Amino acid sequence: MNGNRKIRVAVNGYGVIGKRVADAVARQDDMELAGVSDINADWRSRMVTQKGYRLFGAAKEQADLMREAGLDVSGTLEDLLAAADLVVDCTPKHVAAKNVEIYRQVGIKFIVQGGEKHTVTGHSFVAESSYVGALDRESTRVVSCNTTSIVRTLSALKNAGLLRRARGTLLRRATDPWESHLGGIMNTLVPEPEIPSHQGPDAKSVDSELDVVTMAVKVPETLAHLHYWAVQLTRPAEKEEVLEAFRSSSRIALIRMADGLTAINTVKELMADLGRPHDNLYEVALWSDMLKVEGDELFYGYMVDNQAIVIPETIDAIRALVGQIRDPNESIARTNTALGIGTIAKALGHQ
C-alpha cells in the first residue's frame, strides 16, 4: 500500500477488547478506523454509532436486526473488509479461528487475539520481542494479557543479561468486570489443573529461549490479574540494576506501595484520575518497593489489566503486518504517545 496513506483498519467484534482497539486505532495519526462489525443490536452497537464509527453487521441477518433496532448500518462484514487494509478480529475465543477462512479468501491481512492457538497464524506477537518477525506477514496473534506481561518483564531482564530462569504464580481474575453478573466464582479458589499453566508455554511461542514455568489460580475478583515471580539471575546483582532493566521497557510502570498504591483497585483508581479511557492500564504495573534481590535470586510482583494491556500491542502489530514502519522502537513510541503510555511515573513524581 502507499506509504503516505493511512492504514485502514477494520475491527470485527465490539466487546471488551474490540471497543478498546477501535478507540486506540482512532487515536493514531497513521491509521483510520474503517468500521466495526458485530452481531449485537443492543446498547453496545449503539455506542459504535454514538462515537461516529461506521457499524456493520457480521452477516446480513445481523445487519437487518440492527436496522430494525433503529441503528445506522453501513453493510455487512464483507463490505467492511472490502474497505479495509487489515482486520483485527476481537470476536470470542474460537470464533476468530473460523473467521480466518473468510479473511484468507478475501485476501486481507488479519490479527487474532490470545484466545486462539499459535498455529492459527504461526506467529505470536509482543512488540518489544517479535515485531521484526511480523513485518509484512499475512497475519499474527497478539498473545493474551498474562503472556504479554510475562514476555515484557522477562525480556527486560534478558536484554540486560540478567535472566537465567523464571517461575511465576498467577492470581487470575474470575471474569471480565462487565459480565460478572453472568458467571465467575464466589467463595472459592480454582487452580488451573496442570503445571505448568498455559501462560508459560505461550510465552515461549513469542521467545523460544525463555526458561519459564507458570502456575495459575482463578480468584473471586474481576479487576485485574496479580503475578508473583521468582527469578534466578545469571549472576548476583543489586536491586537498582534490576530496576534499571525494568525501566528500559516503556511498557513497564514502576509503582510503589509507599505512594498508597497498595492494591490493584488503587492502581485502577489512579488510571481513572489520569483520565485513561475505560481506566485502562496499558503497562505492567510493577511494585518497585516490594521487589527483592538476594544474591542471584530476584522476587517481584505486578498487576496486569486484562482488558487493556494487549491494546498497544495490537496497534504495533497492525503497523508490523502492513510494513510501513520497519523499526519497532518507532512504532512503540508512536503508540505510546497516542495512548498516553509513560505518564504514570510523571504523575507520581518519579521523574
N, C-alpha and C positions, 0 to 999 in steps of 0.2 A: 504494500500500500504506500501511497505518497507520504513521505516523511514529514511534510508540512501539514497534513490533515489530521484532525483529531481522531482518536480511536473510537469507533462506535461500538458501545458495549450493550449487550442485551443481558438482562437478569431474568432467569427462569426460576420462579419460586420466591414469594414475598413473605417469608417467615422471619424468624429470629436473625438469621444470617443475611437473607436476601434484602431485607429493608436496610440493613446497615451497609451492605455492599452498594446498593443503589445510591444511598446518600453519599458514600465515600467517592464513588465514581463521579457524581455531580460536582464534587469539590475539586477535582483535578483539572488543571488548565490544559492538559493534553488529551482529555477524554470527553466524550459526551454520552449521556445515557440514551440509548436508542429506545428503550422502553422496558416494561416489566410484564412478565407473563405469570398468571396464577390461575388457580381453579376456584377460588372463593368469590362469592358475590356479597360478602358482608363488610363490616367496618374496615377490615384490613385492605381490601381493594379500594375502598373509598379514600383511604389515606394516600394511595398511589396518585389518584387524580387530584386530591387536595394539594399535594406537593407540586403539581404541574407535570408529573411524569406521564408518559403515554402508557395506557393499560391495554393488555392483550389477554385473551382467553387462551388457556392451554390447548384447547380444541374448539371446534365450532359450538359444541354443546355448552361449554363453559362460557364462551363469548355471548351466546344467546341468553343464558341465565343472567349474566352481568347486565346486559341491555334491559332485560325485563325488570331488573332491580333499579333501573334508572341511571346506570353508570355509563360514562362516555368510553366506549370501547373502540380501539383502533384496528382490531382484527384478531387473528389467531397467532399462536406461536410461530407457525410457518411464515406469516407476514413479518413478524418481528425479526426472525433470523435473516430474512432477505434484506433487512435494513441495517444489519449489524456486521461488524468485522469479527466479533468474538462473542461467545455466550458464557456467562458464569452460571452454572447450574447450582441452585440453592434449594432444590427440592428435597423431600425427606429421604432418609437412608434407603438405599437400594433402588429408589426411583431413578436417580441420575444414571445409574449403570444401564438402565433400559433406554433412557433418553439419548445415550451416546450413539446408538444406531441411527437416530434421526440426524444428529449433528454430522456424523460421517457421511451420510447420504447427501446432505446439503453441501458438505464441504466447508464447514465453518470451524474455526478453532474453538476449543472449549476448555473450561476449568470445572472440575468437580471438587467436592469438599471431602473432609477426612472420614466421613461415614462410609465412603466407598473404599474398596480394596486397591492397593497399589497397582495390581495387574490391570485395572480398568484403563489406566493411562500409561503405565510403565515408567512413570516419573513422579516423584513426590517432592513437594516444594516448601522450603523455608528460605526467605530471601537472602539472609546472610550466609547460607550454606550452599544452596543449589540453584541460584539464579542463572548462572552461566550455562548450566546443564539444560535449562529450559528454553534457552534462546532459539527462536524460530521453530519450536516444536509444534505439532498439531494440538497437543493437549498436555495438561499437568493436573496433579491432585494437590490441593492445599491441605496439608495434614491437619489433624484435629487440634483443638485448643491445647490439650495437655502435651501432645507431641511437639507442638510448636514451642512451648515453653522449655521443654527438655532440650531440644536442639539449640535454641537460643543460648541457654545458660551453659550447657556443656561445650558448645562451640567457642564461647568466650574463653573458657578455661583451656580448651585445646589450642586455640590460636595463640595463647600466652605461653604454651609449652608446659602447662601445669597438670593436664588431665591424664591420669592413668586409667582409673575405672570408677564407675559411679553406681550407687544403689539408692533407689528412691522409693518412698512411700507416699502414695497419693490419696488424699481425702477428697472424694468426688461428690459434687453436689448431686442431689437426688433427681432433679429435673430442671428444665428452664423455668424461671420465675413466672412468666406469663401464663404457663399452662400447669401450674402446680395444683390447680383445682381438679385436674384430670387424672392425676396419678402421683407417683412418688412414694416415699416411705415415711413412716412415723414410728417413733419409739423403738427403733432398731438400727443396727448397722449391717450392711450386706457386703461381705467380702467378695471380690472378684474370684471366681472359683479356681483359677490357675495362677501359679507363679512360674515365670514372670507374667504379669498382666500385659495386655496387648500393646501398651504405650512404648515399652522398651524396644521390642522388635520393630515397631512402627518408626521409631527414631532412626533405627538402622537403615530403613528404606530411604532416608534422606542422606545419611552419612554412615556407610557400612563400617567405618573404622571405630565407631563409638563402642566402648565396652560398658554397656548399661543394662541394668536389671531393675524392673519396676514391680511394685506390689500396690494394689489398689483396694479401697473400701468405699462403698457408697454410704453417705451420711445424710441425716434428715434435715437438710437445709438447701436453699436454692440460689444463694447469692453468687457463689464462685467456688473454685477448687482451691485446695491448700496442699502444697507439696513440702515434704521434708527430705533432704538429701544428705547422704554420707558419701564423700568422695575421697579416694586415695589419690594424692597428688604424685607427680613424678619425682618430687623432692620436697624437703621441708621448705616452708615459705612463711612469710609474715602476712598478717591479716591485711595490711594496706596493699600488698602486692596482689592479693586475691581480689580485693575491691576494685583495684585499677583494671584488672582483667574484665570484671563485670561492667565497669564504666565504659569499656571500649565498645560495647554494644549500645546503640542509641535506643534500643527497644527493651532494655532492662532498666527499670527505675529503682534506685536505691531509696528506700524509705526507712523510718526509724520509729521504734516503739516510743522513744523519748519525745517525739513530736505528737504523741497522742494517737498515732495510727496503730492501735493495739489489737485490731481485729479486722476481718475482711469487710464488715459493714462500715467501719470508719473510713476505709480506703474508698469504698463506693461513694460515700458522702463527700469525700474530697473531690472525686470526679464530678459530682453534681455541682459543687461550688466552683469548680474550674470552668463550668459551662459546657462540658463534654456532652454531645448528643447521646441520649439514652444512658447517661452516666458511664460512658464507655471507658474502660481501662484497656488501652491497646498494648501497653507494656507489661512485662513481667514485673510485679511489684515485690522486690526482694528486701527483706529486713536486714539492713547492714549492722545494726547493733545486736542482733541475735546471732549473726554469723560468728563461727568459732573455728580457729585453726590450732591444731595440736600436732606439731611436727609436720608429717606429710599427710595428715588427715584433716579434711575440711567438712564442716557441718553447717547447713544453712536451710532456711525455709522461705517460701514465697507464695504469692497469691496469683491465680490465673482467672481472668474474666472470660468465662466460657463463651460469652456472647460477642466478644469484641476483639480478642487477641488475633484472630485469623483475618481480620478485615484489612489491615495494612499489607499482610502477605498476599492477599488476593489481588490488591491493586498492583503490587510489584509483579505478580505472576502474569497479569494482563500485559504489562509492558514487555516482559521477557518473551512471551509467546509471539507477540507482534514483531518484536525485534527492533523497534525504533530507538530504544535506549539500550546500549550494549553493556554499560558499566553498572553493576548492581549498586554501587555506592551512590551514583547519580539518581537512580530510581528511588532508592530508600530515602534519600534526602528530600526529594520532591514529595514523596508520600508523607513523610514525617511533617513537613511544613504545612501541607494541606490539611492534615488531620490534627495538628497541634501537639504532635508527639515531641516530648522533650521539655514540656512546661512544668512537670512535677517538681523537679529539683529547684527550679527558679521560684516556684510558688512557696516551697518550704524553706527558702533561704539557704539552700545548699550550694549556690553558685555566687 
